[in-house]
Amino acid sequence: MKSTRSSLRLSPEYKRVPMESIRKSNAKKARENTLVDQFEAKRAKNEASRERKFARREERLAKGLRGKMPVVAPPAAAAQLAVGLKKLKKGLILREEMKWDLIWGNGRADEGK
């Protein structure tokens, strides 16, 4: 039987390429739509969180400070803290030196006790 062009156009081999391109373009459109929807949802979520943040800020400002001042340590306590930190740092350095003396056997580990 002799095939004609019209019967060839109805064959699956002829339809495969156009159908694949149609499916690809539809899939691309669907992906674009989902990405647009996701972007809009993210934008709406961020906008809502920003609104809540500003509302909380306005509420805090409306309440005022109510006498809550930051706690500041007196100068004597600050000086005492600085001395304590120096001693702590010196102790840590001495401990580190003792550890290395024990490892390498310099004999100074007994002097530190």
OpenMM code with the backbone's topology and positions (N, CA, C; nanometers):
from openmm import Vec3, app, unit

residues = "MET LYS SER THR ARG SER SER LEU ARG LEU SER PRO GLU TYR LYS ARG VAL PRO MET GLU SER ILE ARG LYS SER ASN ALA LYS LYS ALA ARG GLU ASN THR LEU VAL ASP GLN PHE GLU ALA LYS ARG ALA LYS ASN GLU ALA SER ARG GLU ARG LYS PHE ALA ARG ARG GLU GLU ARG LEU ALA LYS GLY LEU ARG GLY LYS MET PRO VAL VAL ALA PRO PRO ALA ALA ALA ALA GLN LEU ALA VAL GLY LEU LYS LYS LEU LYS LYS GLY LEU ILE LEU ARG GLU GLU MET LYS TRP ASP LEU ILE TRP GLY ASN GLY ARG ALA ASP GLU GLY LYS".split()
positions = [
    Vec3(0.0842, -0.1176, 0.0000),
    Vec3(0.0000, 0.0000, 0.0000),
    Vec3(0.0889, 0.1242, 0.0000),
    Vec3(0.0546, 0.2163, -0.0807),
    Vec3(0.1317, 0.3375, -0.0968),
    Vec3(0.0834, 0.4422, 0.0053),
    Vec3(0.1810, 0.5001, 0.0807),
    Vec3(0.1405, 0.5985, 0.1806),
    Vec3(0.1399, 0.7375, 0.1190),
    Vec3(0.0432, 0.8115, 0.1552),
    Vec3(0.0331, 0.9493, 0.1071),
    Vec3(0.0817, 1.0435, 0.2161),
    Vec3(0.0993, 1.1665, 0.1812),
    Vec3(0.1471, 1.2643, 0.2792),
    Vec3(0.0465, 1.2847, 0.3920),
    Vec3(-0.0798, 1.2825, 0.3598),
    Vec3(-0.1808, 1.3044, 0.4634),
    Vec3(-0.1820, 1.1894, 0.5626),
    Vec3(-0.1634, 1.0671, 0.5166),
    Vec3(-0.1605, 0.9549, 0.6103),
    Vec3(-0.0310, 0.9563, 0.6910),
    Vec3(0.0772, 1.0075, 0.6328),
    Vec3(0.2043, 1.0170, 0.7037),
    Vec3(0.1951, 1.1183, 0.8177),
    Vec3(0.1206, 1.2242, 0.7977),
    Vec3(0.1054, 1.3256, 0.9019),
    Vec3(0.0288, 1.2727, 1.0221),
    Vec3(-0.0503, 1.1718, 1.0048),
    Vec3(-0.1264, 1.1154, 1.1158),
    Vec3(-0.0477, 1.0095, 1.1910),
    Vec3(0.0690, 0.9727, 1.1414),
    Vec3(0.1463, 0.8664, 1.2067),
    Vec3(0.2097, 0.9192, 1.3355),
    Vec3(0.2320, 0.8302, 1.4329),
    Vec3(0.2897, 0.8733, 1.5611),
    Vec3(0.4297, 0.9321, 1.5472),
    Vec3(0.5091, 0.8833, 1.4507),
    Vec3(0.6445, 0.9350, 1.4344),
    Vec3(0.6425, 1.0823, 1.3946),
    Vec3(0.5461, 1.1196, 1.3164),
    Vec3(0.5361, 1.2573, 1.2715),
    Vec3(0.4855, 1.3480, 1.3840),
    Vec3(0.3999, 1.2932, 1.4706),
    Vec3(0.3398, 1.3739, 1.5772),
    Vec3(0.4319, 1.3886, 1.6982),
    Vec3(0.5323, 1.3010, 1.7107),
    Vec3(0.6119, 1.2991, 1.8328),
    Vec3(0.6835, 1.4322, 1.8570),
    Vec3(0.7497, 1.4868, 1.7584),
    Vec3(0.8267, 1.6101, 1.7764),
    Vec3(0.7365, 1.7281, 1.8131),
    Vec3(0.6268, 1.7504, 1.7412),
    Vec3(0.5399, 1.8617, 1.7831),
    Vec3(0.4807, 1.8409, 1.9226),
    Vec3(0.4453, 1.7165, 1.9560),
    Vec3(0.3877, 1.6910, 2.0885),
    Vec3(0.4922, 1.7148, 2.1975),
    Vec3(0.6170, 1.6744, 2.1720),
    Vec3(0.7228, 1.6984, 2.2706),
    Vec3(0.7445, 1.8475, 2.2911),
    Vec3(0.7451, 1.9226, 2.1838),
    Vec3(0.7660, 2.0672, 2.1983),
    Vec3(0.6488, 2.1321, 2.2710),
    Vec3(0.5276, 2.0837, 2.2437),
    Vec3(0.4097, 2.1373, 2.3130),
    Vec3(0.4179, 2.1059, 2.4618),
    Vec3(0.4552, 1.9816, 2.4947),
    Vec3(0.4659, 1.9429, 2.6362),
    Vec3(0.5759, 2.0223, 2.7068),
    Vec3(0.6879, 2.0423, 2.6386),
    Vec3(0.7965, 2.1205, 2.6979),
    Vec3(0.7531, 2.2641, 2.7246),
    Vec3(0.6842, 2.3238, 2.6279),
    Vec3(0.6413, 2.4625, 2.6480),
    Vec3(0.5379, 2.4719, 2.7600),
    Vec3(0.4477, 2.3726, 2.7686),
    Vec3(0.3492, 2.3725, 2.8774),
    Vec3(0.4175, 2.3543, 3.0122),
    Vec3(0.5179, 2.2658, 3.0175),
    Vec3(0.5908, 2.2452, 3.1430),
    Vec3(0.6647, 2.3725, 3.1834),
    Vec3(0.7218, 2.4414, 3.0848),
    Vec3(0.7922, 2.5663, 3.1131),
    Vec3(0.6966, 2.6716, 3.1686),
    Vec3(0.5787, 2.6824, 3.1088),
    Vec3(0.4787, 2.7773, 3.1584),
    Vec3(0.4356, 2.7422, 3.3004),
    Vec3(0.4170, 2.6115, 3.3261),
    Vec3(0.3758, 2.5687, 3.4598),
    Vec3(0.4839, 2.6020, 3.5623),
    Vec3(0.6118, 2.5784, 3.5257),
    Vec3(0.7217, 2.6123, 3.6162),
    Vec3(0.7251, 2.7613, 3.6440),
    Vec3(0.7083, 2.8419, 3.5405),
    Vec3(0.7081, 2.9871, 3.5588),
    Vec3(0.5946, 3.0302, 3.6505),
    Vec3(0.4770, 2.9694, 3.6318),
    Vec3(0.3627, 3.0048, 3.7165),
    Vec3(0.3887, 2.9676, 3.8618),
    Vec3(0.4452, 2.8485, 3.8857),
    Vec3(0.4724, 2.8093, 4.0244),
    Vec3(0.5769, 2.9007, 4.0861),
    Vec3(0.6796, 2.9383, 4.0090),
    Vec3(0.7810, 3.0289, 4.0624),
    Vec3(0.7220, 3.1657, 4.0948),
    Vec3(0.6344, 3.2133, 4.0083),
    Vec3(0.5693, 3.3425, 4.0341),
    Vec3(0.4836, 3.3334, 4.1600),
    Vec3(0.4088, 3.2233, 4.1745),
    Vec3(0.3252, 3.2057, 4.2934),
    Vec3(0.4103, 3.1988, 4.4195),
    Vec3(0.5220, 3.1252, 4.4128),
    Vec3(0.6098, 3.1154, 4.5290),
    Vec3(0.6678, 3.2518, 4.5645),
    Vec3(0.7078, 3.3279, 4.4637),
    Vec3(0.7641, 3.4601, 4.4887),
    Vec3(0.6609, 3.5522, 4.5522),
    Vec3(0.5379, 3.5474, 4.5020),
    Vec3(0.4322, 3.6312, 4.5594),
    Vec3(0.4026, 3.5911, 4.7033),
    Vec3(0.4021, 3.4599, 4.7312),
    Vec3(0.3770, 3.4138, 4.8676),
    Vec3(0.4883, 3.4602, 4.9609),
    Vec3(0.6124, 3.4517, 4.9140),
    Vec3(0.7254, 3.4955, 4.9958),
    Vec3(0.7180, 3.6453, 5.0216),
    Vec3(0.6836, 3.7205, 4.9183),
    Vec3(0.6719, 3.8658, 4.9333),
    Vec3(0.5620, 3.9009, 5.0340),
    Vec3(0.4478, 3.8313, 5.0260),
    Vec3(0.3375, 3.8574, 5.1188),
    Vec3(0.3780, 3.8221, 5.2617),
    Vec3(0.4493, 3.7103, 5.2777),
    Vec3(0.4937, 3.6686, 5.4109),
    Vec3(0.5895, 3.7712, 5.4694),
    Vec3(0.6856, 3.8179, 5.3882),
    Vec3(0.7819, 3.9173, 5.4360),
    Vec3(0.7131, 4.0489, 5.4706),
    Vec3(0.6161, 4.0866, 5.3899),
    Vec3(0.5433, 4.2106, 5.4167),
    Vec3(0.4651, 4.1997, 5.5476),
    Vec3(0.4026, 4.0831, 5.5710),
    Vec3(0.3268, 4.0634, 5.6945),
    Vec3(0.4193, 4.0663, 5.8157),
    Vec3(0.5362, 4.0030, 5.8044),
    Vec3(0.6287, 4.0037, 5.9181),
    Vec3(0.6811, 4.1448, 5.9433),
    Vec3(0.7029, 4.2213, 5.8364),
    Vec3(0.7473, 4.3594, 5.8520),
    Vec3(0.6400, 4.4416, 5.9225),
    Vec3(0.5140, 4.4188, 5.8853),
    Vec3(0.4029, 4.4909, 5.9502),
    Vec3(0.3980, 4.4573, 6.0996),
    Vec3(0.4125, 4.3270, 6.1322),
    Vec3(0.4107, 4.2869, 6.2738),
    Vec3(0.5269, 4.3499, 6.3494),
    Vec3(0.6431, 4.3552, 6.2857),
    Vec3(0.7615, 4.4132, 6.3488),
    Vec3(0.7384, 4.5610, 6.3795),
    Vec3(0.6854, 4.6346, 6.2820),
    Vec3(0.6591, 4.7762, 6.3044),
    Vec3(0.5514, 4.7963, 6.4108),
    Vec3(0.4516, 4.7076, 6.4135),
    Vec3(0.3462, 4.7186, 6.5148),
    Vec3(0.4045, 4.6981, 6.6545),
    Vec3(0.4924, 4.5981, 6.6686),
    Vec3(0.5565, 4.5743, 6.7988),
    Vec3(0.6411, 4.6943, 6.8393),
    Vec3(0.7115, 4.7512, 6.7430),
    Vec3(0.7968, 4.8669, 6.7720),
    Vec3(0.7122, 4.9851, 6.8172),
    Vec3(0.6037, 5.0100, 6.7463),
    Vec3(0.5150, 5.1199, 6.7839),
    Vec3(0.4555, 5.0967, 6.9225),
    Vec3(0.4220, 4.9717, 6.9514),
    Vec3(0.3655, 4.9395, 7.0826),
    Vec3(0.4671, 4.9663, 7.1932),
    Vec3(0.5920, 4.9276, 7.1688),
    Vec3(0.6967, 4.9530, 7.2685),
    Vec3(0.7171, 5.1025, 7.2884),
    Vec3(0.7181, 5.1770, 7.1792),
    Vec3(0.7376, 5.3212, 7.1910),
    Vec3(0.6191, 5.3876, 7.2602),
    Vec3(0.4989, 5.3343, 7.2380),
    Vec3(0.3805, 5.3913, 7.3023),
    Vec3(0.3840, 5.3679, 7.4532),
    Vec3(0.4335, 5.2512, 7.4931),
    Vec3(0.4423, 5.2221, 7.6364),
    Vec3(0.5460, 5.3103, 7.7043),
    Vec3(0.6501, 5.3454, 7.6325),
    Vec3(0.7556, 5.4273, 7.6899),
    Vec3(0.8572, 5.3402, 7.7612),
    Vec3(0.9582, 5.4052, 7.8163),
    Vec3(1.0649, 5.3306, 7.8827),
    Vec3(1.0246, 5.2836, 8.0215),
    Vec3(0.9293, 5.3522, 8.0854),
    Vec3(0.8809, 5.3203, 8.2203),
    Vec3(0.9949, 5.3149, 8.3221),
    Vec3(1.0888, 5.4048, 8.3064),
    Vec3(1.1959, 5.4141, 8.4048),
    Vec3(1.2999, 5.3051, 8.3931),
    Vec3(1.2965, 5.2276, 8.2889),
    Vec3(1.3959, 5.1215, 8.2746),
    Vec3(1.5207, 5.1802, 8.2102),
    Vec3(1.6175, 5.2080, 8.2921),
    Vec3(1.7440, 5.2596, 8.2420),
    Vec3(1.8431, 5.1443, 8.2379),
    Vec3(1.9356, 5.1467, 8.1451),
    Vec3(2.0349, 5.0392, 8.1409),
    Vec3(2.1215, 5.0406, 8.2663),
    Vec3(2.1523, 4.9228, 8.3155),
    Vec3(2.2318, 4.9108, 8.4376),
    Vec3(2.3777, 4.9355, 8.4021),
    Vec3(2.4369, 5.0346, 8.4704),
    Vec3(2.5766, 5.0676, 8.4469),
    Vec3(2.6526, 5.0382, 8.5750),
    Vec3(2.7610, 4.9634, 8.5627),
    Vec3(2.8400, 4.9292, 8.6810),
    Vec3(2.9158, 5.0531, 8.7287),
    Vec3(2.9284, 5.0700, 8.8606),
    Vec3(3.0060, 5.1829, 8.9115),
    Vec3(3.1534, 5.1667, 8.8729),
    Vec3(3.2281, 5.2773, 8.8691),
    Vec3(3.3678, 5.2703, 8.8251),
    Vec3(3.4534, 5.1760, 8.9094),
    Vec3(3.4287, 5.1692, 9.0404),
    Vec3(3.5086, 5.0815, 9.1266),
    Vec3(3.4870, 4.9356, 9.0872),
    Vec3(3.3628, 4.8999, 9.0579),
    Vec3(3.3333, 4.7622, 9.0189),
    Vec3(3.3969, 4.7306, 8.8841),
    Vec3(3.4005, 4.8287, 8.7950),
    Vec3(3.4624, 4.8067, 8.6646),
    Vec3(3.6120, 4.7833, 8.6790),
    Vec3(3.6773, 4.8609, 8.7676),
    Vec3(3.8208, 4.8428, 8.7901),
    Vec3(3.8479, 4.7058, 8.8510),
    Vec3(3.7628, 4.6661, 8.9471),
    Vec3(3.7783, 4.5356, 9.0111),
    Vec3(3.7602, 4.4234, 8.9084),
    Vec3(3.6680, 4.4400, 8.8188),
    Vec3(3.6444, 4.3411, 8.7145),
    Vec3(3.7656, 4.3306, 8.6222),
    Vec3(3.8258, 4.4445, 8.5885),
    Vec3(3.9434, 4.4440, 8.5016),
    Vec3(4.0593, 4.3706, 8.5679),
    Vec3(4.0794, 4.3942, 8.6987),
    Vec3(4.1867, 4.3250, 8.7710),
    Vec3(4.1601, 4.1753, 8.7737),
    Vec3(4.0348, 4.1376, 8.7971),
    Vec3(3.9993, 3.9953, 8.7996),
    Vec3(4.0236, 3.9290, 8.6650),
    Vec3(3.9930, 3.9995, 8.5574),
    Vec3(4.0172, 3.9442, 8.4240),
    Vec3(4.1659, 3.9269, 8.3972),
    Vec3(4.2475, 4.0243, 8.4444),
    Vec3(4.3924, 4.0121, 8.4257),
    Vec3(4.4451, 3.8890, 8.4986),
    Vec3(4.3982, 3.8698, 8.6236),
    Vec3(4.4439, 3.7541, 8.7016),
    Vec3(4.3999, 3.6241, 8.6356),
    Vec3(4.2788, 3.6221, 8.5866),
    Vec3(4.2276, 3.5023, 8.5207),
    Vec3(4.3098, 3.4709, 8.3966),
    Vec3(4.3399, 3.5734, 8.3182),
    Vec3(4.4185, 3.5533, 8.1969),
    Vec3(4.5583, 3.5031, 8.2320),
    Vec3(4.6191, 3.5615, 8.3350),
    Vec3(4.7529, 3.5200, 8.3771),
    Vec3(4.7512, 3.3752, 8.4246),
    Vec3(4.6468, 3.3377, 8.4980),
    Vec3(4.6348, 3.1997, 8.5450),
    Vec3(4.6201, 3.1025, 8.4298),
    Vec3(4.5436, 3.1396, 8.3286),
    Vec3(4.5266, 3.0524, 8.2126),
    Vec3(4.6577, 3.0358, 8.1377),
    Vec3(4.7347, 3.1451, 8.1272),
    Vec3(4.8633, 3.1368, 8.0578),
    Vec3(4.9581, 3.0471, 8.1357),
    Vec3(4.9615, 3.0633, 8.2698),
    Vec3(5.0490, 2.9791, 8.3512),
    Vec3(5.0093, 2.8328, 8.3395),
    Vec3(4.8791, 2.8047, 8.3400),
    Vec3(4.8330, 2.6669, 8.3262),
    Vec3(4.8757, 2.6078, 8.1928),
    Vec3(4.8676, 2.6874, 8.0871),
    Vec3(4.9074, 2.6418, 7.9539),
    Vec3(5.0571, 2.6107, 7.9515),
    Vec3(5.1390, 2.6985, 8.0152),
    Vec3(5.2832, 2.6738, 8.0209),
    Vec3(5.3132, 2.5465, 8.0986),
    Vec3(5.2403, 2.5245, 8.2086),
    Vec3(5.2625, 2.4034, 8.2879),
    Vec3(5.2285, 2.2792, 8.2073),
    Vec3(5.1240, 2.2865, 8.1286),
    Vec3(5.0848, 2.1713, 8.0476),
    Vec3(5.1963, 2.1367, 7.9500),
    Vec3(5.2528, 2.2388, 7.8866),
    Vec3(5.3595, 2.2122, 7.7903),
    Vec3(5.4859, 2.1637, 7.8607),
    Vec3(5.5117, 2.2138, 7.9808),
    Vec3(5.6275, 2.1659, 8.0556),
    Vec3(5.6116, 2.0193, 8.0914),
    Vec3(5.4905, 1.9785, 8.1270),
    Vec3(5.4669, 1.8375, 8.1575),
    Vec3(5.4869, 1.7512, 8.0334),
    Vec3(5.4424, 1.8015, 7.9201),
    Vec3(5.4543, 1.7239, 7.7967),
    Vec3(5.6008, 1.7094, 7.7572),
    Vec3(5.6767, 1.8182, 7.7622),
    Vec3(5.8148, 1.8153, 7.7137),
    Vec3(5.9148, 1.7839, 7.8247),
    Vec3(5.8698, 1.7761, 7.9496),
    Vec3(5.9563, 1.7340, 8.0600),
    Vec3(6.0627, 1.8344, 8.0973),
    Vec3(6.0272, 1.9614, 8.1064),
    Vec3(6.1254, 2.0624, 8.1437),
    Vec3(6.1457, 2.0688, 8.2944),
    Vec3(6.0605, 2.0041, 8.3720),
    Vec3(6.0775, 2.0018, 8.5165),
    Vec3(6.0202, 2.1216, 8.5871),
    Vec3(5.9596, 2.2154, 8.5165),
    Vec3(5.9031, 2.3338, 8.5810),
    Vec3(5.7623, 2.3096, 8.6317),
    Vec3(5.7034, 2.1959, 8.6020),
    Vec3(5.5660, 2.1698, 8.6426),
    Vec3(5.5543, 2.1632, 8.7940),
    Vec3(5.6570, 2.1131, 8.8618),
    Vec3(5.6523, 2.1041, 9.0079),
    Vec3(5.6659, 2.2416, 9.0716),
    Vec3(5.7360, 2.3330, 9.0066),
    Vec3(5.7546, 2.4668, 9.0610),
    Vec3(5.6245, 2.5460, 9.0628),
    Vec3(5.5348, 2.5195, 8.9683),
    Vec3(5.4107, 2.5945, 8.9587),
    Vec3(5.3116, 2.5587, 9.0668),
    Vec3(5.3282, 2.4440, 9.1323),
    Vec3(5.2316, 2.4014, 9.2347),
    Vec3(5.2528, 2.4736, 9.3590),
] * unit.nanometer
topology = app.Topology()
chain = topology.addChain("A")
for resn in residues:
    res = topology.addResidue(resn, chain)
    for name in ("N", "CA", "C"):
        topology.addAtom(name, app.Element.getBySymbol(name[0]), res)
